[in-house]
C-alpha cells in the first residue's frame, strides 16, 4: 500500500513565522475529520469551492483518508489531524474557491488565481513514510477536474519526484513547474515531517520562491531554498495529490 501523510494546506498573505504564525488565511484544511474517514466527499476547512474528490469516487480504507494527529515541525502550531493516501494508482484533489466575490476575488484573472501584481504564499507539511523511490508531492493546477493534474496546462508541484529527484543517488526535495524539476540540497528523510512554503509573485512571467524547513518566514524572509522564474503567469484553480508513499 502506497501512502502519503498530511496535506495541512493554507494560503496566506502578509507575515508568517514559525513561532507566531502571523498570517491571513485564505484557504485552509487542517483535516479535523473523524479518524480513518475516506477522503472522498469530506468538506472541512475554508476557502474551497467543493469537497475533496478521489478519482472514481473511491472510498477504500486504507487509501485516501483522514488519520488522527497532526504532523509536528519545530514550534509550528498545529491542530486537527492529517491526510493519508492512497491506493490503486488513484489520485485526489479539491477545487479552490475561484468564484467572483469569493476569498480569492482580488487574485483572479480569467477565473484563475494569479492576477498580475499580487502575491500569495502556500504552505504544506509533508512526510514520506517509506524508504523507497516512489514520488510524494502536492500540486496546484488549472483544470476543473481537481484530481486530474495531468489534464492541466499549468502544473506546480512541491515534493519528491522519484528518479528526477535523485542527486548522486540521494533523494532530495524539489519544485516542479510544468515538468521542469529543480532539486534542492534538502534530503528526503522517511518518517520525518517537512515544512514547505511557496511564494508566488504573479506577473508575466511569475516568480516562485521555495523554502524547505525554513527557520522563519515573515516580514524579514530568509533566503529561499531556491527561486524560479516561469515562462508564463502560472495561474491555477485546483489542488491535487497523487498516490504517493
C-alpha angles and dihedrals in degrees: 000000000000115000142179130195135223127356093187092167134181141156117216141180126207128017127353133181134173092238103042103021090210104182148121109245115213099172128009143161119186093179092240091167134127106286118264093013116150109258093224111104095005110141113186129135127040139274097044128125096212145352128292111279127200119201111271089008088277116185099176116146121230087044132072099356148129119268130190122261133036123251114256125229122172112291093337108137112235138188138169123022141288141265122238135183173268155305144183093027091288124147135215136208149158134217119239116227100262096159122131109267092019128121092282094046093119091051101049126120117173088342093305128107111251114077113179114261095029131109130209134178126210125194132188133173106215133180131188109208105186128066096231140096097260110128125251120189148132121231139202116200144163104241127108091224095081098196093048108083090161090060092064132091092209119054124172115178136176124193139052118329104195117238091002089064098050110112112185088340092306122117114240133187114243152165124249123195117185090332097316107121121205115187126206129211089250111114121224107239114193112236094016120115115233128199115217125185129187126194116199116201098189118214135112097301104026123217121216123198116196128198126189116195095342117191089224141342128198140089088347101042117195116237110286118253084235139343131212133191112208128212092235142031095270097212114176143183110185141051123221138191120190126206098283137168 
